[in-house]
């Protein structure tokens, strides 16, 4: 049984098999470059086989500290921004309980905004609780998380005194950076972000694995799924590699004016998986005035808000739909005597079944409205299949960016707002006048 199925039934009139076949040779060349020890981007490709390289000792260490946090802490605060938190949040939400048990350690995320209200209310929320912190940053100098950490480190030191250091875990570079220096100075326990893995590709490193383990998720199952995907997507043959097929179809659609991709699902707990996907593709491809704009919607909720535009609006968008063959949990609609609400026609049908019908009805409607639709389906929403899906999208994203002839692993545009912010804040070393583009 295939781990992942890839349905392109509603794509063929927009991206034909003959058109895809034209990409056979370029896909092989890109594949060879990606997997070559002499790759031009070899210093950014550590994620390709990282899960297979992790030692049992490192996994044991992550699991042991996670158990310590579960036993001792009411709250774990994960401080990070972008790839330093989205992957962890994606895994936790996708595989966690919608209504977490009070007996479990609560995971709260900070450092991804500059809201004084958020931090003030967070401090109020944690003031009488047992707290651990996991600060995730290669450098420790990114402004948003660094500010949150300064405030929360002060809180921890005031609350725990000399014991605070035992409750702070740094996930950072092995050799350099402000956070590395601080962790060494203060004696924080440390996990390493590999030097050859960038933030948005780091979800299957300690960046994502420690918070996932604290949430009670099997990190070994996550890596098992990712490692299976690693093997499955080592094929250079486009006909056999669904990750590359996804990349080529996206590229073909882009060349025909489909410049917006809606990543859709029918499960609310995939919201942050979709957010992680948005950063992965948006930051990897959006360069040199190129790239598909990544957006996400959750159905059926957004069918009642955004659905009108999808059905009848400007035809620049296509949909990638993620679904699962097995329900995590399910419930049936009860039969009610009198049928006042007129729902007995679906009595004794499960919500999973009805949700599937809603999905299929949506596909038919949007296809009739000239929306190209790709459906990616996994067997189950569990740790193994989420690990598999994470790797699938990372491999597809690398191929997709290379097809656009952009570097999948840098983000030069992100620096522009930082430079202006530092100038406006009069940070030492920056001129006082912000750079304003004049055309």
N, C-alpha and C positions, 0 to 999 in steps of 0.2 A: 504493500500500500504506500502510495506517495505521501511524503510529509506535507507537501505543498502542491496545490493544483492551481493552474493558471488558465483562466477562461477568457479567450479573446473573441468569442462569438460575435460580440457587438463592436468589433474593431475592424473587421475585414474590409469594409467598404472605405475605410479611412487609411488603413495601413495594410497593404496586401502582402501575401507571402512572397510574391516576386520582388516587391520593394524591400522587404526585410532581407531577402537573400542577397541583395546588392551590398549589404553590410557585412557579409561573411568575412571578407579579407581584412577589413579595417578592425573588426572585433577581434580577430585573431592577433593582429599586430598590437592592439591595445592590451589584450590579455597577456601577451608575451612580455610587454613592458612592465605591466603590473607585477608579474611574478618573477621578473628577472632580478638577480642579485645586483645588476648594474642599472636598475631602473633609475630614471632621472629623479624620481620622488621616493627613493628607497628609505629616506629618513622619516617618511610619513606613513609607511605601509606596515608598521608593526602589528596592527590590528588583524592583518590577514590570517595569521596563525597563532595569535597570542594565547587564545584559550587552550590550545594544544600544548603551549610551552609552559603554562603555569605549573609550578611544582605543587605536590601534595602538601608540602610544608607551608607554602603561602596560603593555600586554601584552608588548611587547618587553623592558621593564625587568624584569618578573617572570621572563620566560624567561632573560634574561641572568644575573640573580642566581642562578636555579636552576641554570644550567650551572656557574657559579662554585662553588656549594656541591657539586654533583656531582663536580667536578674536584678540589676541595681538602679535602673533609670525608669522614671515615668515617661520621660521625653528625650528623644534624640533630635538635636537640631542639626540639620545638614545645611552648611553654608556653601553656596556656590552659585554660579550664574551660567547660562547657556549649557554647554555640554557637561559642565561640572555638576549639574543637578537634574537636567531634563531626563536623562536616561534612567537615573535612579527613581525619579518620580513616575516615569512611564511604567517601569517594572512593578513598582509598589502598587500603583493604582490598578493596573491591568490584572494583577493576580491577587490583590487583597480583597477584603470585605468592604462592601459599600458602607456598612455601619460597624466600624471597628469595635472590638471588645475592649471594655475599660481596663481589663486586666493586662492587656498588651501594651508594650512601649509605643507611645505615640511618636510618629515621625513628622517633624515640622521643618519647612524649608525657609531659609532666610538668605539674604545676600543677592537675591534676584530682582530687587527693587530698591528705590531710595525713599520709600514712604515712611515718614516719621510716625505716622499713625500706626502703621503695621508693626514697627519695631517697639513702639511704646506699649501697644496692646499685647505684643508677644512677651515683653518683660513682665507685664502684669499677670499674664497667663502662667508663667513659669516660676513666679517668685517663691511659691511654697511647694515646689515639686522638685524631684530628683532629676538632674539634667546631665546629659553628656552632649558634647559637640563634635561633629566631624566637619572640619574645614577642608574643602576640596579646591585646590588651585595649584597649577604648576608653578606659578610665580609668587602668588600671595599678594601681588600688587594691583590686581584688577580692582577698580575703585569700589564698585557696589558691594561685593563680598568682603573686601578689606574693611570698609566702614562698619558693616554689620559685625564682623569678627572683633574689631576693637571694642565696640559697645558690649558685645556678649562676653568677651574675654574679661572685661572689667567686672561685669556681673558675676562671672564664675569666680574670679579672684576674691571679690568681696564676700561671696557666699561660702566658698570652700577654703579660702586661704591657700596654704601650701599644697593642699590636696587637689586644687583645681587642675593641675597639670595631668593628673591621672585620669581626668574625665574629658580631656581634649585629645582627639586623634587627628593628625594631619595626613591628608592624602595629597602628595606633592612630588616634586622632582627629586631624583635621587641625589643630586649634587649641588644644585644652586637655587637661588631665589630667596625672597624675603621670608616666605613661609618656612622653607627649609632651614634657614638660619635661626628663625624664631623657635622652631620645633627642637632644634639641637640645643639651643640656649636654655629653653624651658623644660626640656625633657619630655616633650609630647611623644607618644607612640606614633609611628609613621608607617604609612603604606605608600608604595611608589607608583606614580603615573609614568609609564615607560616613555622615554625621551622621543621615541619614534611613533608615538600615537597622539594625535591631536584630540582636543576636547570632544568634538561631536562624534568621534569614532571610538571614544573611551568607555562606552557603556558596559562592556564586558571585561573591564579591568576593575581594580579595587574601587574606582570612582563609582561604579554602579553596584558592585558586588557587596560591599560592606552594608550600605543601607538596605539592600535587598535581603541580606541575611538577617539583619535586625528585624525586618518585617516578617520573618518566618518563612521566607521563600528559599527553596532549595537552589543554591547557587551552582551546585554540581549538575543539576538538571538543566539549568540555563546554559551552562558551558557545554554539556553533552549535546543539546540541540544546536548550539552554534557550531560545534565541531562537526556535526553531521552536515550542516549547511556548507561549511568550509570544504568538505570533501565533494559534496554534490555540485558546487559551483566552481570547481577547479577545471571544468570542461571548457576548452577553448571553442568548441563547436557550438555555434549559435542555436542550432536545432535542438541541442541537448541541455542548454543552460538557460533556465527560465529567468534568472536574474539579468542576464544579458538581453534576453527577449524583451523584458520589461523596459530596459534602458533604450533599446532600439525603437520600440513602439513609441515611447515618450518622445524620442528625437524626431521620428517621422511626423508625429502629430504637431510638434513644435514647428517644423519646417512648413507645415500647411496652415499655420496661423492659430493653432490651439496653444495659447501661451499661458493658460491658467489650469492647474491641476487641482481638483478637489479630492482630497483623501477622505473617504467616507467610511463610516461603520454604523452598525445598528446596536452597538454596545456602549453605554455611557462611560464605562470604566476604561475605555480606550482613548479617552480625551487626551491624556498626556502622552500616550504612545504617538498620537497624531501630532502633538506639539513637538516631540522629539524628531519625528519624520520631517516636520516643517523646517526645523533648524538644519537638519542633515542636508536636505536638498537645497534649501534657500541659500545657505552659507557656502555650500560647495559649488553651486552653479551660477549664482547671481553675480557675474563679473563681466567687465568689458561690454556692458549694456546688452548682455545675453542672459538667457535662462528662462525656464518656466517658473511662473509665480506659484509657490505652493500654498494652498489654503486647505482648511478642513471643515467638515460639517459632521454632525452626529444626527443620524436619522433614527426614528421618525420625527424627533423634536424639530429639526431644522426644515423638514418638509412643510411645516406650518409657518415658517418665517422666510427662509431663503429659497424654498422649493419653487416658488413662482419664477424667480429669476433663472434657476437651473433649467426649468422646463421651457420657458419662452423668451429668456433674455438674449443678449448678444452671444453669438455662437463662437466664443473664443475659449471655452472651457471643455475639459474632459474629466472623467471620474475614474479614480482607482478605488475599488471597494474591497475592504478587508472583512472577511467573515470566517466563521468557524462551524465545523460540521456537528460538533457536540456541544451541548449546553453545560455550563458549570453547574447550575442548579435550575430547577424549573417548577412550574405550578400550572394547574389546569383551571380553566374558567368553569365555575360551578353552574349547574343547572338550577334555575330558580322558577318555582311554580308561579304562574301568572305572566311571566316574561314582560314585565312592565317596561324594562329598559331595552327590550327587543334584541337581546344578545343570545338567546337560546340557540340560535343557528350556529354559534361557535362553542356551545357548551361542551365540556369534556375535551376540548382541544387545548393543547399546552401553549403557553406564551411563546416558547421557543418556536413552535410550529407557526403561530400567527406572525411572529416577527420575521420568519423566513418568507412567508407569503407577502408580507409588506415589502421585504427586500426585493423579491422577484417582481412584484407589481411595480415597484419604483424603477427597476432596471428596464422593464418593458416600456414604461411611460417615457423615461428619459431617452431611451434609444429611439423611440418614435419622434421625440423632439430634437433629433440629430445631435445627441450628446454621445461621443465615443465613450465606451465603458469597458474597463478592465476589472475583472474580479479575481482577487487572490484569496484562496480559501485554505485554511489550515484545519487539521483534524480536530484540535481541541484548544481551548484557551487555558494553557497550563505553562509551567516554567520551561519545559522542553521546547514547546512550539513557539513561545515568545523568544527564546534564545535563537531559534532557527530563523524567525522572522527578522530579528534585529540584524543578523548577519546578512540575510538576503538583501535587505534594503541598503546596507552599507556597500555591499559588493556591486549592486545595481547602480548606486549613486556614483561610485568611482568611475564605472564604465560610462554612465550618462554624461558626466562632466567632461571626460576625455573626448567623447563624441562631439561636444561643443567646442573642443580645443581650449578648455580652461583648466587651470590647476584645481583639483578637487580639495586640496588640503590647506590652502591659505585663505585669508579673509582680509585683504588690504582695506576694503571699504569700511570695515568696522572701526578702524583707527581714526577716521575723520571726525566722528562725533566726540571721541575721547580728547583729541587735540584741542578742539574748540572748547570743550568743557574745562580742560585744564587751564586754558588761557583765560577763560571767563572767571575761573576760581583763583587766578593768579598763582598757580602752582609754580614753585621755583624752577627755572629753566625754560619756561614757556613765555613767549611774548604776550603782552596784554591784549593785543587786538586779535579777535577771532578771525579765522579765514572764512570769507563769504564768497561763494562762487558768483562771478558776474558774467552774464552772457549778453 
